[in-house]
Amino acid sequence: MMQPVVDIHVHMQPWEMLKPEVLAAFRGTQPEFDRLQELVRNPAKFVALMDHEGITRAGIVNYVSPEVMGFTREVNDWAARYCGAFPDRLIPFGSVDPWEDGDVGAEMDRLIEHLRFPALKLHPPHQLFYPNQYRTGLKALETIYNKAQQAGVVVMIHTGTSVFPGARNLYADPIYVDDVAVDFPRLRIIIAHGGRPLWMDTALFLVRRHPNVYLDISSIPPQNLLKYFPRLEDLADKALWGSDWPGPMVPGMRANLDRFCQLPLSEEAKRRILYENASKLFPL
């Protein structure tokens, strides 16, 4: 792989925060768990792995989920430190819990103005809300979207099922993102995982309908992408490459990349998906 590659969805996270049952789920799906812990502790080792696997830049996805995963708002400071060591290689994703006590607006200002995050991650099945729940009273969520829109911060929203203990998959349907795109038309939104495995058609509809909605194709076996998204070539301007590594059952950043490159897509489409679209959303 000679061309540059942005893996927009990698989970380097402070695993010491994880609840024991969640940590056990990670251990059960990653045979090299001890080596992974070294990468989590040392961004230089992770960047060395990126070099070895042909990854130019990586989105380091973190989010606040004290009830389901164990991540508190301190995850934001961790992500800032981790990515700050290699700002030209690592793209930090922060997060705010709309249910958290305290001033959500002030925390958003801190993430944007002090930590200078270019992106946020919202995980409805792990944070336990519908993406459009500001319409039925969760006003903190409206604050999050408004401030992100005003600052030009990209918002990634998890869609699709989760198998972690305590996750609530009724929140995972991407259709609720439609309201967000309508109500915040200048907010750039990434639909993570394309609604896999139940709501792929809904995700594609949203990407085609809304100019500022993008498709993250991570956590889908690359060899199956064209089965789920047969029109991926036509949507190459709106799709972003991601691995979701080291998530459950994900073999590796390079392993997934190699499988993607074998798909019968044009070289132009591959270049846009693997690098150009993410580079436009997250310029150096």
Beta strands, then each sheet from edge to edge (+ up, - down):
strand 1: 6-10
strand 2: 57-61
strand 3: 90-94
strand 4: 119-122
strand 5: 154-158
strand 6: 189-192
strand 7: 213-216
strand 8: 239-240
sheet 1: 1+ 2+ 3+ 4+ 5+ 6+ 7+ 8+
end
